[in-house]
């Protein structure tokens, strides 16, 4: 079992980059594999989750050449995938298994998808139900509520579907299935979730329309696919979030993170931190792969508690654990509501962050759909947490968030089960060491 020891005492200073966006990398691999010809994916995320999606596409007959800097994908065209010879293991990736289920539902072959222990606990009914409405044949544990999922590809028909949750994974799974369906698929969500799939459809010149919260897609596009484009993946805001919070809460810090995606459906953390009093600048705005990007400069600042309403949760969903750290060292009370979706991530992130931050001295209590955090910023410790021995519970974002919280402590912290960080940010610890030593 891997562990990480964090010794506090230094500010974070320097200029860094972070891995390519994990969510975008998953989608880029899948859509480039469905395109015609050879495409390049530059600055992709090399976390284990994305490598598992890459291997899944290889098992479907797609040739992918891999180097540290780029993937070269030999597209098979919309109907070019072939039946895998073995079970597809999606590892720890909820995005991978849900998007691939939508993709495979409309093929003319059989496939089976599974994942690690965490994935086999996560709800799959939210995609299986609407896919079955489209005519998909999907079997799984508890009637398809849990993985493994056995998908017998068949001819799909379009549906009009109102999703009960604002979930980019649900929306993207149905959009991928809709590509292979006869007719016009319409998907409405209660709030706007991440729109990476829609932006990538536009980047790949796939015809679809949006009206408010409803997407409309014509299945089986007769125009065919254009030649596979080359795209540069923006830096992952969810990875940058740890250093944004770290530089904010550690006195004397000044960090610049280059080339980070600042898609408005992802910037909830930045918006909330600004409300809390953070010093964050977006510099050199530009575009990459159809996504807005910028350099993020962060200086240390005193934070104050705020109320976080349900309408901003979809834009903050992956950054919630490190946001809890910011709230724990702020002055005043922070309340979070409407975040029950967080109980169905790699861990129950509401319970996990409450338990682990409580062990570090935070005054934090759970509610069914969120948390109440009384920050330590007004206490004699000046916002410091306590050194402790913590567990990640196998959740990569929890592990990295606890590491940032440990930087505020007066004594060292040991975080157990940190091997999970490999799923999204293998260079996290070294990047943190570089910033605390003042190296670029």
C-alpha positions, 0 to 999 in steps of 0.5 A, a space after each residue: 500500500 502506497 502512502 504519502 508524507 506531507 511536511 508543511 512549512 513552505 509556501 507554494 511558488 513557481 510556474 507549472 503545467 498540469 496533465 491534459 484534461 481527463 474528461 476531454 481525453 476520454 472523449 477525444 480517444 473515442 471520437 478520433 477512433 470513430 473518425 476517418 484517417 489518422 488523428 493526433 491527440 497532443 498533451 493527453 492525460 496519461 492517468 490510468 483512467 484514460 490509458 484504460 479507455 485507450 486500451 478499450 478502444 484498442 480491444 475494439 480494433 483501433 490502432 493507437 500509437 502511444 508516446 509520452 507527448 501524444 497519441 496517434 489514432 488510426 480512425 476506423 470510421 463510424 461503423 468500423 469497430 469490431 468485437 473484442 476477444 475479452 472483457 473490457 476492463 475500465 479500471 477506476 473510470 466511471 466516465 470510461 465505462 458509461 461512455 463505452 456502454 453508450 458507444 457499444 449499445 449500437 454496434 453489431 457485436 457482443 461486449 462486456 464491460 467491468 471495472 475495479 471494486 469502486 466501479 462495480 459499486 457505482 450506479 449504472 442504471 442511470 445509463 442502462 434505463 434510457 439505453 434500453 428505451 432506445 432498444 439496447 440489450 444490456 444485462 448486469 448485476 441487479 438488473 443492470 444497476 451495477 457492473 459488469 455489464 453485458 452489451 449485445 449490440 443491436 439497432 437502436 432507435 432515437 428517443 426523447 429523454 429528460 435526464 433526472 440528473 445533471 450528468 455529463 456522463 449520462 448525456 455523453 453516453 446517450 449522445 454516443 448511442 444516438 450517433 448509431 440510432 435511427 431518428 432524432 435523439 433529444 436529451 434534456 437535463 435539469 441543469 447544464 452539466 459539462 459540455 465537453 462532448 457537445 464542444 467535441 462534436 462541434 470540433 469534429 463537425 458532427 451536426 447537432 443543435 442545442 436549445 436551452 437545456 435540450 440537445 438534438 442529434 440526428 442519428 447515423 449521419 449520412 455525410 460521414 465523418 471528416 478526416 480525423 483532426 489533430 487536437 491539443 487537450 487543455 490542461 485539466 482544471 480539476 488537477 489545477 484545482 489542488 494548486 489553486 487552493 494550495 496557493 490560496 491558503 498557504 501564506 506567501 504563495 504565488 503560483 501560475 498554472 499554464 494552459 488550463 481549460 476554463 470551460 464555463 461548465 467547469 469553473 465553479 471552483 474558481 467562482 466560489 473561491 473568488 466569492 470567498 476572497 481568493 486572489 485569482 487571475 486568468 491570463 492570456 486567454 485563448 482556445 485549444 481543441 474547441 475549448 477556452 484555456 488560460 494561464 491561472 495565477 494565484 496568490 495567497 489570500 484570507 478566505 471567508 465562508 460562503 453558502 454554496 447552492 445546488 445550482 453550482 454543484 454541476 460546475 464544481 462536482 470534481 473539485 468538491 474535496 479540495 473545496 472542502 479543504 478551502 472551507 475548513 481553513 476559511 473564516 466563518 461557516 460554509 454550507 453546501 447543499 444539493 450535492 447528493 451526487 457526490 455520494 456516488 463517486 469513487 468514494 462517498 465524497 461527502 462522508 469521506 471528506 467529513 471523516 478525514 478532515 474531522 481527524 485533522 481538526 476541522 469542525 464539519 458535519 454531514 447533511 444528506 445532500 452536503 456539508 456544514 463546515 465551520 472554518 478555522 480561520 478565526 481560531 488561534 491556529 490561524 486556519 491551520 489543520 492538524 497533522 494526522 494519519 489519513 486515508 484516501 479510501 481509494 479516491 484520487 481526489 480525496 488523496 490529493 485534497 488531503 495533501 493540500 490540507 496537510 500543507 496548512 498543518 503544524 506537523 506532518 501528515 501521512 496519507 495512506 492508499 495514495 496509489 489511486 493518484 495514478 488514475 488521474 495525476 501521476 506527477 502530483 507529488 513531484 509537482 507539489 515538491 517542486 512548488 514547495 521547494 521554489 523550483 519551476 
